[in-house]
């Protein structure tokens, strides 16, 4: 979806949202000054507000400013693409940083790093009629040419997803083994989708939070890697790096803005700015550049001087493959069963499917994927009634998952179904890697994190959630 953000709440055209509020309910602090009687408010033609005192004096009023943190702390809006215009979360802000780097003193310049999601890359590849590898190399070249100074490094979040998958696998096995003493250990619910997390915190709060996996999403693991490991390698402090991610989803802007991902010591976020796939297209158009005409550049790698010439992916679908990886790992680890292929059983619709592991007629594992808020609501209601049979659920807010995110590019002259199929085909065209076999990941666990179970690993790769107190207004009362 390539339309830009507006000043008001933007609803993506996914036709799958929950109770959008009719107005923003952020409380506004009114400064009352002694001796002032009631005044009238006048609205000018340009939308400016003026307070007219009893003496006829006019005073211009400031417009209310809303940040993404306000949205996270507000129970007024829950949508599949909840997004508010915020200066720190747009492609214009990236351009400002690149421009300021040109005139800043060397010690004040930021090292600019962009991390691109594989879903965004596939969407761009279809739009520009390129292969995924061609798209990656040309996008790297384009970003490095921006603003003459350009971006310094362009990375792939497939690497950070290795950590998310490995941590999710281990977390599930731990929860499974303690389900007897902890009634809320299972089902474990996926945590990679910020739209789902926002909905869970605001709508179901303390009931649902214990079920949600504490593993960080690939975006936020990448944030830990860039502002932690990579900063150390570059002999920089975290605040000297400006980290941008390219994502298929507007809700990733909300995720990056969570206080949990803010470094108090250095006063910097793990991810400074999130731009959607559509905003990258906007950036290309703004620069008058066609990606297909850009000369390719070598791909960057965080871990050696040699350039990467190969891209990899993970099996299990366009939303990260969490169900598949956890299912196979748990089957082997808990029951000694080697699972090579997974048979999905569609239920009410293609966005609600389940997978079952049986032995001698006994169900050992029962997993499901639930995409879109209609299926999520059904899942939560089953949980509340104690009727959910699942051990794990891969939950994603967008129907059809992340490849169909609200920030993806709509193809002109193509039906949404045909366009999505093309994106899926390109996304699945890469060789799938197995996280456990990635030697660099293993080395980082040992050398950077001090082991898989270390306190540092827990802080870098896990997070927590917070129930949001509901605010009652005339707009959200159910009659």
The 8 nearest C-alpha neighbors of each residue, nearest first, counted from 0:
[[1, 408, 407, 409, 406, 405, 277, 2],
 [0, 2, 277, 408, 3, 278, 409, 407],
 [3, 1, 0, 4, 277, 278, 281, 406],
 [4, 2, 1, 5, 278, 277, 281, 0],
 [5, 3, 84, 9, 2, 6, 83, 82],
 [6, 4, 7, 84, 3, 9, 8, 83],
 [5, 7, 84, 83, 8, 4, 9, 85],
 [8, 6, 5, 9, 83, 84, 4, 82],
 [7, 9, 83, 82, 10, 6, 81, 5],
 [10, 8, 82, 7, 11, 5, 81, 4],
 [9, 11, 80, 12, 81, 8, 78, 79],
 [12, 10, 405, 13, 80, 9, 79, 0],
 [11, 13, 14, 10, 405, 15, 0, 80],
 [12, 14, 15, 11, 405, 397, 79, 398],
 [15, 13, 12, 16, 11, 79, 10, 398],
 [14, 16, 13, 372, 79, 371, 17, 373],
 [17, 15, 78, 79, 14, 372, 18, 77],
 [16, 18, 78, 77, 19, 15, 372, 79],
 [19, 17, 20, 77, 16, 76, 78, 475],
 [20, 18, 76, 77, 17, 78, 21, 16],
 [21, 19, 76, 22, 75, 18, 474, 475],
 [22, 20, 474, 19, 23, 76, 75, 475],
 [23, 21, 20, 24, 474, 75, 19, 76],
 [22, 24, 25, 75, 20, 21, 76, 8],
 [25, 23, 26, 22, 75, 73, 472, 470],
 [24, 26, 23, 27, 73, 69, 65, 70],
 [27, 25, 24, 28, 23, 73, 29, 69],
 [28, 26, 29, 25, 63, 24, 30, 64],
 [29, 27, 30, 26, 31, 25, 63, 64],
 [30, 28, 31, 27, 26, 32, 63, 60],
 [29, 31, 28, 32, 27, 33, 35, 60],
 [32, 30, 29, 33, 35, 34, 28, 36],
 [31, 33, 35, 30, 34, 36, 29, 37],
 [34, 32, 35, 31, 36, 30, 37, 29],
 [33, 35, 36, 32, 31, 37, 53, 52],
 [36, 34, 33, 32, 37, 31, 52, 38],
 [35, 37, 38, 34, 53, 52, 33, 32],
 [36, 38, 35, 39, 52, 53, 51, 50],
 [39, 37, 52, 51, 50, 36, 53, 40],
 [38, 40, 51, 50, 41, 52, 37, 49],
 [39, 41, 50, 49, 51, 38, 42, 48],
 [40, 42, 49, 48, 50, 43, 39, 51],
 [43, 41, 48, 47, 46, 49, 40, 44],
 [42, 44, 47, 46, 45, 48, 41, 49],
 [43, 45, 46, 42, 47, 48, 41, 49],
 [46, 44, 43, 47, 42, 48, 49, 41],
 [45, 47, 43, 44, 42, 48, 41, 49],
 [48, 46, 43, 45, 42, 49, 44, 59],
 [47, 49, 42, 60, 41, 59, 43, 46],
 [50, 48, 59, 41, 58, 60, 40, 57],
 [49, 51, 40, 58, 57, 39, 41, 59],
 [52, 50, 57, 39, 56, 38, 55, 40],
 [51, 53, 38, 55, 56, 54, 50, 57],
 [54, 52, 55, 38, 51, 36, 56, 37],
 [53, 55, 52, 56, 51, 57, 38, 36],
 [56, 54, 52, 53, 51, 57, 50, 38],
 [55, 57, 52, 54, 51, 58, 53, 50],
 [58, 56, 51, 50, 49, 55, 52, 59],
 [57, 59, 50, 49, 60, 51, 56, 52],
 [60, 58, 49, 48, 50, 57, 61, 47],
 [61, 59, 48, 49, 58, 62, 50, 47],
 [62, 60, 63, 59, 48, 47, 64, 49],
 [61, 63, 64, 60, 48, 47, 59, 65],
 [62, 64, 61, 65, 27, 60, 25, 28],
 [65, 63, 62, 66, 61, 85, 69, 27],
 [66, 64, 69, 63, 67, 85, 83, 70],
 [67, 65, 69, 68, 85, 64, 70, 83],
 [66, 68, 70, 69, 253, 256, 71, 83],
 [67, 69, 71, 66, 70, 72, 256, 257],
 [68, 70, 72, 66, 67, 71, 73, 65],
 [71, 69, 67, 73, 68, 72, 66, 65],
 [70, 72, 68, 69, 73, 67, 197, 253],
 [71, 73, 69, 70, 467, 68, 74, 468],
 [74, 72, 70, 75, 71, 69, 25, 467],
 [73, 75, 469, 201, 76, 470, 72, 467],
 [74, 76, 20, 73, 24, 23, 77, 475],
 [77, 75, 19, 20, 74, 78, 18, 73],
 [76, 78, 17, 19, 198, 18, 81, 75],
 [79, 77, 16, 81, 80, 17, 19, 76],
 [78, 80, 16, 396, 194, 81, 397, 15],
 [81, 79, 78, 11, 249, 250, 10, 82],
 [82, 80, 78, 250, 79, 10, 9, 77],
 [83, 81, 9, 8, 80, 249, 250, 84],
 [82, 84, 8, 85, 7, 6, 9, 67],
 [85, 83, 6, 5, 4, 86, 82, 7],
 [86, 84, 88, 87, 83, 66, 67, 89],
 [85, 87, 88, 89, 92, 84, 91, 66],
 [86, 88, 85, 92, 272, 89, 271, 273],
 [89, 87, 272, 86, 85, 273, 252, 274],
 [90, 88, 91, 92, 274, 87, 86, 273],
 [89, 91, 93, 92, 274, 278, 94, 282],
 [92, 90, 94, 89, 93, 95, 86, 88],
 [91, 93, 95, 94, 90, 89, 87, 96],
 [94, 92, 90, 96, 95, 91, 97, 89],
 [93, 95, 91, 97, 92, 96, 98, 90],
 [96, 94, 92, 98, 93, 97, 99, 91],
 [95, 97, 99, 93, 98, 94, 100, 92],
 [98, 96, 100, 94, 95, 99, 146, 149],
 [97, 99, 95, 100, 96, 101, 94, 146],
 [100, 98, 96, 101, 97, 102, 103, 95],
 [99, 101, 97, 108, 103, 98, 102, 96],
 [102, 100, 99, 98, 103, 148, 97, 147],
 [101, 103, 99, 100, 104, 98, 108, 105],
 [104, 102, 100, 108, 107, 99, 101, 105],
 [103, 105, 107, 106, 108, 102, 100, 101],
 [106, 104, 108, 107, 103, 100, 109, 102],
 [105, 107, 104, 108, 103, 109, 239, 100],
 [108, 106, 104, 105, 103, 109, 239, 100],
 [109, 107, 100, 105, 103, 106, 104, 110],
 [110, 108, 239, 240, 111, 241, 107, 100],
 [109, 111, 240, 241, 239, 151, 112, 108],
 [110, 112, 241, 150, 151, 109, 240, 242],
 [113, 111, 152, 242, 153, 151, 243, 241],
 [112, 114, 243, 153, 244, 242, 154, 152],
 [115, 113, 154, 244, 155, 153, 156, 243],
 [116, 114, 245, 155, 244, 156, 154, 113],
 [115, 117, 156, 119, 118, 246, 245, 155],
 [116, 118, 120, 119, 121, 115, 157, 156],
 [119, 117, 121, 116, 120, 402, 247, 122],
 [120, 118, 122, 276, 247, 116, 121, 117],
 [119, 121, 117, 123, 118, 122, 124, 116],
 [122, 120, 124, 118, 426, 119, 123, 422],
 [121, 123, 119, 125, 124, 120, 422, 408],
 [124, 122, 126, 120, 121, 125, 127, 119],
 [125, 123, 129, 121, 127, 122, 126, 134],
 [124, 126, 128, 122, 123, 127, 422, 121],
 [125, 127, 123, 124, 128, 122, 410, 408],
 [126, 128, 124, 125, 129, 123, 291, 290],
 [129, 127, 125, 126, 124, 130, 291, 123],
 [130, 128, 124, 127, 134, 133, 131, 125],
 [129, 131, 133, 132, 124, 134, 128, 425],
 [130, 132, 134, 133, 124, 121, 135, 129],
 [133, 131, 135, 134, 130, 136, 310, 309],
 [134, 132, 130, 136, 135, 131, 129, 137],
 [133, 135, 131, 137, 132, 136, 124, 138],
 [134, 136, 132, 138, 133, 137, 139, 131],
 [137, 135, 295, 296, 139, 133, 138, 134],
 [136, 138, 295, 140, 134, 139, 135, 293],
 [137, 139, 141, 135, 140, 136, 134, 142],
 [140, 138, 136, 142, 137, 141, 153, 135],
 [139, 141, 296, 137, 143, 138, 142, 295],
 [142, 140, 138, 144, 143, 139, 137, 145],
 [141, 143, 145, 139, 144, 140, 150, 138],
 [142, 144, 149, 150, 140, 141, 145, 139],
 [145, 143, 149, 141, 142, 147, 140, 146],
 [146, 144, 149, 142, 147, 143, 141, 148],
 [145, 147, 149, 148, 97, 98, 144, 94],
 [148, 146, 149, 145, 144, 101, 143, 97],
 [149, 147, 146, 101, 97, 145, 144, 150],
 [150, 148, 143, 145, 144, 147, 146, 142],
 [149, 151, 143, 111, 142, 152, 112, 145],
 [150, 152, 111, 112, 143, 149, 110, 153],
 [153, 151, 112, 150, 113, 299, 154, 111],
 [152, 154, 113, 114, 112, 139, 299, 151],
 [155, 153, 114, 299, 115, 113, 152, 300],
 [154, 156, 115, 157, 114, 116, 158, 153],
 [157, 155, 158, 159, 116, 115, 114, 160],
 [158, 156, 160, 155, 159, 312, 117, 161],
 [157, 159, 156, 160, 161, 155, 162, 221],
 [160, 158, 156, 217, 161, 221, 162, 157],
 [159, 161, 217, 163, 157, 162, 158, 164],
 [162, 160, 434, 159, 164, 163, 158, 165],
 [161, 163, 165, 160, 164, 159, 166, 220],
 [164, 162, 160, 166, 161, 165, 217, 167],
 [163, 165, 167, 161, 162, 166, 160, 168],
 [166, 164, 162, 168, 167, 163, 161, 169],
 [165, 167, 169, 163, 168, 164, 162, 170],
 [168, 166, 170, 164, 165, 169, 163, 214],
 [169, 167, 325, 165, 171, 166, 170, 164],
 [168, 170, 166, 172, 171, 167, 173, 165],
 [169, 171, 167, 173, 168, 172, 166, 174],
 [172, 170, 174, 168, 173, 169, 175, 167],
 [171, 173, 175, 169, 174, 170, 329, 176],
 [174, 172, 170, 176, 171, 175, 169, 177],
 [173, 175, 171, 184, 177, 176, 172, 178],
 [176, 174, 172, 178, 173, 177, 171, 185],
 [175, 177, 173, 174, 178, 172, 179, 171],
 [176, 178, 174, 179, 175, 180, 181, 173],
 [179, 177, 181, 184, 175, 180, 176, 182],
 [178, 180, 177, 181, 182, 176, 175, 184],
 [179, 181, 178, 177, 182, 184, 183, 176],
 [182, 180, 178, 184, 183, 179, 177, 185],
 [181, 183, 184, 178, 180, 179, 185, 177],
 [184, 182, 185, 181, 210, 209, 186, 178],
 [185, 183, 174, 178, 181, 182, 210, 186],
 [186, 184, 187, 183, 390, 210, 178, 174],
 [185, 187, 390, 391, 389, 210, 188, 184],
 [188, 186, 391, 185, 210, 211, 212, 390],
 [187, 189, 211, 392, 212, 210, 391, 186],
 [190, 188, 393, 394, 212, 191, 211, 392],
 [189, 191, 212, 192, 211, 188, 214, 216],
 [190, 192, 216, 189, 193, 215, 217, 214],
 [193, 191, 195, 194, 395, 190, 196, 396],
 [194, 192, 196, 195, 250, 254, 197, 251],
 [195, 193, 197, 250, 196, 192, 396, 79],
 [194, 196, 198, 396, 193, 197, 192, 199],
 [197, 195, 193, 199, 198, 194, 200, 192],
 [198, 196, 194, 200, 195, 199, 193, 201],
 [199, 197, 195, 201, 196, 200, 202, 77],
 [198, 200, 196, 203, 202, 197, 201, 204],
 [201, 199, 204, 466, 197, 198, 467, 202],
 [202, 200, 467, 198, 74, 199, 204, 203],
 [201, 203, 199, 198, 200, 204, 74, 467],
 [204, 202, 199, 207, 206, 200, 201, 205],
 [205, 203, 466, 200, 206, 201, 207, 202],
 [204, 206, 208, 466, 207, 203, 209, 200],
 [207, 205, 204, 203, 208, 209, 210, 383],
 [206, 208, 205, 210, 203, 209, 204, 199],
 [207, 209, 211, 205, 210, 206, 204, 464],
 [210, 208, 211, 207, 183, 206, 184, 205],
 [209, 211, 187, 208, 207, 188, 183, 186],
 [212, 210, 188, 208, 209, 187, 190, 189],
 [211, 213, 190, 214, 189, 188, 187, 210],
 [212, 214, 461, 462, 463, 211, 215, 190],
 [215, 213, 461, 212, 167, 460, 166, 163],
 [216, 214, 461, 460, 219, 220, 462, 163],
 [215, 217, 191, 218, 219, 163, 220, 214],
 [216, 218, 160, 220, 159, 219, 163, 221],
 [219, 217, 221, 216, 220, 222, 156, 244],
 [218, 220, 222, 221, 216, 217, 215, 223],
 [221, 219, 217, 223, 222, 218, 159, 460],
 [222, 220, 224, 218, 219, 159, 223, 217],
 [221, 223, 269, 219, 220, 225, 270, 224],
 [224, 222, 220, 221, 227, 226, 225, 459],
 [223, 225, 221, 228, 227, 222, 226, 229],
 [226, 224, 229, 222, 227, 223, 221, 228],
 [227, 225, 237, 230, 223, 224, 222, 269],
 [226, 228, 224, 223, 230, 225, 229, 231],
 [227, 229, 224, 231, 230, 225, 232, 226],
 [230, 228, 225, 232, 231, 227, 224, 233],
 [229, 231, 235, 233, 226, 227, 232, 228],
 [232, 230, 234, 228, 229, 233, 235, 227],
 [231, 233, 229, 230, 234, 228, 235, 227],
 [232, 234, 230, 235, 231, 229, 236, 228],
 [235, 233, 231, 232, 230, 236, 229, 237],
 [236, 234, 230, 233, 231, 239, 237, 240],
 [235, 237, 239, 238, 230, 234, 231, 240],
 [238, 236, 226, 239, 240, 230, 235, 265],
 [239, 237, 240, 267, 236, 265, 266, 241],
 [238, 240, 109, 237, 236, 235, 110, 241],
 [241, 239, 110, 109, 238, 237, 111, 242],
 [240, 242, 111, 109, 110, 271, 112, 243],
 [243, 241, 112, 271, 270, 113, 111, 240],
 [244, 242, 113, 272, 273, 271, 112, 270],
 [243, 245, 114, 273, 113, 115, 246, 274],
 [246, 244, 115, 274, 275, 116, 273, 276],
 [245, 247, 275, 248, 116, 119, 276, 244],
 [248, 246, 406, 407, 404, 119, 275, 276],
 [247, 249, 406, 404, 405, 250, 246, 251],
 [250, 248, 251, 80, 406, 252, 82, 405],
 [249, 251, 253, 252, 248, 194, 80, 193],
 [250, 252, 254, 253, 249, 248, 255, 193],
 [253, 251, 250, 255, 273, 254, 249, 256],
 [254, 252, 250, 256, 251, 255, 67, 257],
 [253, 255, 251, 256, 252, 257, 193, 250],
 [254, 256, 252, 253, 270, 257, 251, 260],
 [257, 255, 253, 254, 67, 68, 258, 252],
 [256, 258, 259, 254, 255, 260, 253, 68],
 [259, 257, 261, 260, 256, 68, 268, 255],
 [260, 258, 257, 261, 462, 463, 262, 256],
 [261, 259, 258, 257, 269, 268, 262, 255],
 [260, 262, 268, 258, 259, 267, 263, 269],
 [261, 263, 267, 266, 264, 265, 268, 260],
 [264, 262, 266, 265, 261, 267, 268, 260],
 [263, 265, 262, 266, 267, 261, 237, 238],
 [264, 266, 267, 263, 262, 238, 237, 236],
 [267, 265, 263, 262, 264, 238, 261, 268],
 [266, 268, 262, 238, 265, 261, 269, 237],
 [267, 269, 261, 270, 271, 262, 260, 266],
 [268, 270, 222, 260, 226, 223, 261, 271],
 [271, 269, 268, 242, 222, 255, 272, 243],
 [272, 270, 242, 268, 243, 241, 269, 273],
 [271, 273, 243, 88, 270, 87, 244, 242],
 [274, 272, 244, 252, 88, 243, 245, 275],
 [275, 273, 245, 89, 278, 90, 244, 246],
 [274, 276, 246, 406, 278, 277, 245, 247],
 [277, 275, 279, 407, 119, 278, 247, 406],
 [276, 278, 1, 280, 408, 275, 279, 407],
 [277, 279, 281, 275, 280, 276, 274, 282],
 [280, 278, 282, 276, 281, 277, 283, 275],
 [279, 281, 283, 277, 278, 282, 284, 276],
 [282, 280, 278, 284, 279, 283, 285, 277],
 [281, 283, 279, 285, 280, 284, 278, 286],
 [284, 282, 280, 288, 286, 285, 281, 287],
 [285, 283, 287, 281, 286, 282, 288, 280],
 [284, 286, 282, 283, 287, 281, 288, 280],
 [287, 285, 283, 284, 288, 282, 145, 281],
 [288, 286, 284, 285, 283, 289, 282, 281],
 [289, 287, 283, 286, 284, 290, 292, 293],
 [288, 290, 291, 292, 283, 287, 293, 284],
 [289, 291, 293, 292, 288, 137, 127, 138],
 [290, 292, 289, 293, 127, 129, 137, 128],
 [293, 291, 290, 289, 294, 288, 137, 295],
 [294, 292, 290, 291, 137, 295, 141, 289],
 [293, 295, 137, 292, 296, 140, 291, 136],
 [296, 294, 137, 136, 140, 293, 297, 133],
 [295, 297, 140, 136, 139, 137, 298, 294],
 [298, 296, 306, 136, 299, 295, 307, 308],
 [299, 297, 307, 306, 136, 296, 308, 300],
 [300, 298, 306, 153, 154, 307, 152, 297],
 [299, 301, 302, 306, 307, 303, 154, 298],
 [302, 300, 303, 299, 229, 154, 304, 152],
 [301, 303, 300, 304, 439, 305, 229, 299],
 [304, 302, 305, 301, 300, 306, 299, 307],
 [303, 305, 306, 302, 300, 301, 299, 307],
 [306, 304, 303, 307, 300, 299, 302, 308],
 [307, 305, 299, 298, 297, 300, 308, 304],
 [308, 306, 298, 309, 300, 299, 305, 297],
 [309, 307, 306, 298, 310, 297, 132, 299],
 [308, 310, 307, 311, 132, 298, 429, 430],
 [311, 309, 429, 132, 308, 312, 430, 307],
 [312, 310, 430, 429, 431, 432, 309, 313],
 [311, 313, 431, 429, 432, 430, 157, 314],
 [314, 312, 431, 432, 320, 315, 319, 433],
 [315, 313, 431, 320, 316, 312, 323, 432],
 [314, 316, 320, 323, 313, 319, 321, 317],
 [317, 315, 320, 318, 314, 319, 427, 313],
 [316, 318, 319, 402, 401, 400, 423, 320],
 [319, 317, 401, 400, 316, 320, 402, 321],
 [318, 320, 317, 321, 316, 313, 315, 160],
 [319, 321, 315, 316, 323, 322, 314, 318],
 [322, 320, 324, 323, 319, 325, 164, 393],
 [323, 321, 325, 320, 324, 393, 326, 392],
 [322, 324, 326, 315, 320, 321, 325, 327],
 [325, 323, 321, 327, 326, 322, 328, 320],
 [324, 326, 168, 328, 322, 327, 323, 329],
 [327, 325, 323, 329, 324, 328, 322, 330],
 [326, 328, 330, 324, 329, 325, 338, 323],
 [327, 329, 325, 331, 326, 330, 332, 324],
 [330, 328, 332, 326, 331, 333, 327, 325],
 [331, 329, 336, 327, 334, 328, 333, 332],
 [332, 330, 335, 336, 328, 329, 337, 334],
 [331, 333, 329, 330, 335, 328, 334, 172],
 [334, 332, 329, 330, 331, 335, 172, 336],
 [333, 335, 330, 336, 331, 332, 329, 363],
 [336, 334, 331, 332, 333, 330, 337, 329],
 [335, 337, 331, 330, 334, 338, 332, 333],
 [336, 338, 331, 339, 335, 330, 327, 328],
 [339, 337, 327, 340, 336, 330, 341, 331],
 [340, 338, 337, 341, 327, 336, 323, 342],
 [341, 339, 338, 342, 327, 323, 337, 343],
 [340, 342, 343, 339, 354, 338, 323, 327],
 [341, 343, 354, 344, 340, 355, 353, 356],
 [344, 342, 354, 353, 352, 341, 345, 355],
 [343, 345, 353, 352, 354, 346, 342, 351],
 [346, 344, 352, 349, 351, 348, 343, 353],
 [345, 347, 352, 348, 351, 344, 349, 353],
 [348, 346, 351, 345, 349, 352, 350, 374],
 [347, 349, 350, 346, 351, 345, 352, 374],
 [350, 348, 351, 345, 352, 346, 347, 399],
 [351, 349, 370, 348, 369, 399, 352, 398],
 [352, 350, 369, 349, 348, 368, 346, 345],
 [353, 351, 345, 344, 368, 346, 367, 343],
 [352, 354, 367, 344, 366, 343, 368, 345],
 [355, 353, 366, 343, 365, 367, 344, 342],
 [354, 356, 365, 364, 366, 357, 353, 362],
 [355, 357, 364, 363, 362, 365, 354, 358],
 [358, 356, 362, 361, 363, 360, 355, 359],
 [357, 359, 361, 360, 362, 363, 356, 336],
 [360, 358, 361, 357, 362, 363, 356, 334],
 [359, 361, 358, 357, 362, 363, 356, 355],
 [362, 360, 358, 357, 359, 363, 356, 364],
 [361, 363, 357, 364, 356, 360, 358, 355],
 [364, 362, 357, 356, 361, 365, 358, 355],
 [365, 363, 356, 355, 362, 366, 390, 357],
 [364, 366, 355, 389, 390, 354, 356, 363],
 [367, 365, 391, 354, 389, 353, 392, 390],
 [368, 366, 353, 392, 352, 354, 393, 391],
 [367, 369, 393, 392, 352, 351, 394, 353],
 [368, 370, 351, 394, 374, 350, 375, 393],
 [369, 371, 395, 350, 398, 396, 394, 397],
 [372, 370, 398, 396, 397, 373, 374, 395],
 [371, 373, 375, 374, 396, 376, 15, 16],
 [372, 374, 376, 375, 371, 377, 15, 370],
 [373, 375, 377, 372, 376, 369, 371, 378],
 [374, 376, 372, 378, 377, 373, 369, 379],
 [377, 375, 379, 373, 378, 374, 372, 380],
 [376, 378, 374, 380, 375, 379, 381, 373],
 [377, 379, 375, 381, 376, 380, 374, 382],
 [380, 378, 382, 376, 381, 377, 375, 383],
 [379, 381, 383, 377, 382, 378, 376, 384],
 [382, 380, 386, 387, 384, 378, 379, 383],
 [381, 383, 379, 385, 387, 380, 384, 386],
 [384, 382, 380, 381, 385, 379, 386, 206],
 [383, 385, 381, 386, 382, 380, 387, 379],
 [384, 386, 382, 383, 387, 381, 380, 388],
 [385, 387, 381, 384, 382, 388, 383, 380],
 [386, 388, 381, 382, 389, 385, 378, 384],
 [389, 387, 386, 390, 365, 186, 366, 385],
 [390, 388, 365, 366, 391, 387, 186, 367],
 [389, 391, 186, 185, 365, 366, 187, 364],
 [392, 390, 187, 366, 186, 389, 188, 367],
 [391, 393, 367, 188, 368, 366, 394, 189],
 [394, 392, 368, 189, 322, 369, 188, 367],
 [393, 395, 369, 189, 370, 392, 368, 188],
 [396, 394, 370, 192, 397, 400, 195, 371],
 [397, 395, 371, 195, 194, 372, 370, 79],
 [398, 396, 371, 400, 395, 370, 404, 399],
 [397, 399, 371, 370, 400, 350, 396, 403],
 [400, 398, 403, 350, 397, 370, 401, 402],
 [401, 399, 397, 398, 318, 402, 403, 395],
 [400, 402, 404, 318, 403, 317, 397, 247],
 [403, 401, 118, 404, 317, 400, 318, 247],
 [404, 402, 401, 400, 399, 405, 397, 407],
 [405, 403, 401, 248, 247, 406, 407, 402],
 [404, 406, 248, 11, 407, 0, 80, 249],
 [407, 405, 248, 247, 0, 275, 404, 249],
 [406, 408, 0, 247, 276, 404, 277, 405],
 [409, 407, 0, 1, 277, 410, 122, 276],
 [408, 410, 0, 411, 1, 407, 415, 418],
 [411, 409, 413, 418, 408, 412, 126, 415],
 [410, 412, 413, 409, 414, 126, 418, 408],
 [411, 413, 410, 414, 409, 418, 415, 417],
 [414, 412, 411, 410, 418, 417, 415, 416],
 [413, 415, 417, 416, 418, 412, 410, 411],
 [414, 416, 418, 417, 419, 413, 409, 410],
 [415, 417, 419, 414, 418, 420, 413, 421],
 [418, 416, 420, 414, 419, 415, 413, 421],
 [417, 419, 415, 421, 420, 416, 413, 414],
 [418, 420, 422, 416, 421, 417, 415, 423],
 [419, 421, 423, 417, 418, 422, 424, 416],
 [422, 420, 424, 418, 419, 423, 425, 417],
 [421, 423, 419, 425, 420, 424, 121, 122],
 [424, 422, 426, 420, 421, 425, 427, 419],
 [425, 423, 421, 427, 422, 426, 420, 428],
 [426, 424, 428, 422, 427, 423, 121, 421],
 [425, 427, 423, 121, 424, 428, 422, 429],
 [426, 428, 424, 425, 429, 423, 312, 316],
 [429, 427, 425, 426, 424, 430, 131, 423],
 [430, 428, 311, 427, 312, 431, 310, 426],
 [429, 431, 311, 312, 432, 428, 310, 313],
 [432, 430, 313, 312, 314, 311, 429, 433],
 [431, 433, 313, 312, 311, 434, 430, 314],
 [432, 434, 436, 435, 431, 437, 313, 161],
 [435, 433, 161, 436, 437, 432, 165, 164],
 [434, 436, 433, 437, 165, 441, 438, 440],
 [437, 435, 434, 433, 438, 432, 441, 440],
 [438, 436, 434, 440, 439, 435, 441, 433],
 [439, 437, 441, 440, 436, 442, 435, 443],
 [438, 440, 442, 441, 437, 443, 302, 444],
 [439, 441, 443, 438, 442, 437, 444, 162],
 [442, 440, 438, 444, 439, 443, 437, 445],
 [443, 441, 439, 445, 440, 444, 446, 438],
 [444, 442, 447, 446, 440, 445, 441, 439],
 [443, 445, 448, 450, 441, 442, 451, 447],
 [446, 444, 450, 449, 442, 443, 448, 447],
 [445, 447, 443, 449, 442, 444, 448, 450],
 [448, 446, 443, 449, 444, 445, 228, 442],
 [447, 449, 444, 456, 455, 450, 445, 446],
 [450, 448, 445, 446, 447, 453, 444, 451],
 [449, 451, 445, 444, 453, 452, 448, 456],
 [450, 452, 444, 453, 456, 449, 448, 445],
 [453, 451, 450, 456, 454, 457, 449, 455],
 [454, 452, 456, 455, 450, 451, 449, 457],
 [453, 455, 457, 456, 458, 452, 448, 449],
 [454, 456, 458, 453, 457, 448, 459, 449],
 [457, 455, 459, 448, 453, 454, 458, 460],
 [456, 458, 454, 455, 461, 460, 459, 453],
 [457, 459, 455, 456, 461, 460, 454, 462],
 [460, 458, 456, 457, 223, 455, 461, 220],
 [459, 461, 457, 215, 458, 456, 220, 214],
 [462, 460, 214, 215, 213, 457, 458, 459],
 [461, 463, 213, 215, 214, 464, 460, 259],
 [464, 462, 213, 465, 461, 259, 214, 208],
 [465, 463, 208, 466, 462, 200, 213, 196],
 [464, 466, 200, 467, 463, 204, 208, 205],
 [465, 467, 204, 200, 205, 201, 468, 464],
 [468, 466, 201, 200, 72, 469, 465, 204],
 [467, 469, 466, 470, 201, 74, 73, 204],
 [470, 468, 74, 467, 471, 201, 73, 202],
 [469, 471, 74, 468, 472, 75, 73, 24],
 [472, 470, 475, 469, 476, 473, 474, 75],
 [473, 471, 474, 475, 470, 476, 24, 75],
 [472, 474, 476, 475, 471, 477, 21, 478],
 [475, 473, 472, 476, 21, 20, 22, 471],
 [476, 474, 472, 473, 477, 471, 20, 75],
 [477, 475, 473, 474, 478, 472, 471, 470],
 [478, 476, 475, 474, 473, 471, 472, 18],
 [477, 476, 475, 473, 474, 472, 471, 18]]
